[in-house]
Amino acid sequence: MNGLSDVRLLLRSQELQVFDAQGRRLRTAPDGLGFWGLMWHRLTTRRALLDLDADQLRDIGLSPGEAREEGAKPFWRE
């Protein structure tokens, strides 16, 4: 691999992980997803959030408003 490919791989792997200010991982997509796999993952999980009831949302620590907000995001937005 050339240097450009290494940079692309690093940037793609960073898209799959989100950390808070203390460096704790907040959410992840499954390992090994490419760009389109990540987009599909976002699309399906955001749709699934919209189908959860209040008890299920409470179990995962989200309010109905937070779930609606996340579920309404386009799949290409992080």
N, C-alpha and C positions, 0 to 999 in steps of 0.2 A: 504494500500500500504506500501511496505517496502521502506527503504531509497534509494535503488538502482533504484526502479521504479520512485521515485520522481526526481532523478538526470537525468534519461533518458528523462522524460517529460520536464524538464527544458532545457536540451540540444536540444531537438527537437523543442521546441518553439523558441529558439534562432536561429535555422536554418531558420525559417520563417520570420525573421526580420533582416534587414541590416541597420545600422546607420552610418552616417558620423562622422567626428572628433568632431563636435559640438553636437553630440547626436541626430541629426534630423533623422527621419526615411526616408530612401531612397526608399525602395520598400518593398512590403509585398506580401505574398501569402494569399489567403483566410484563415480565421480562421478555426481551426478544422481539417486541413489536417494532415494525418499521413505521414509517410515517403514516401510511394509509391504515395500518392496523391500529395505530393510536387514534386516528380520526374515527374509525369504526367503534372502538372501545368507548370513546367519549359520547358518540351518538347513542349507542345502546344503553349505556349506564345513565345518561341524562334522561332518556325516555323512561327507564325503569324507575327513576326517582319520582316521576310524575304519577306513577301507578301505586305508590306506597300510601297506606293509610296513616293516620296520626300516631297510632301505637307503634307501627313499624318505624316511622321517622323518629319517634322518641327513643327507640332502641338504638338507633345509629347516631343520635345526638343532633338531629336537625329539627328545626321548626318547619311547619308547612310553608311559611314564607321563604325560608332559605332554600327549601327543596324546589319551590316554584321558580325562584331566581336562578338556581343552578340548572334546572331542567329546561329553562327557556333560553339558555345560552346557545349560540350556534356551535356546532361541533369543532369548528376551526379556532375557536377562542379557548384559551387556557383557563 
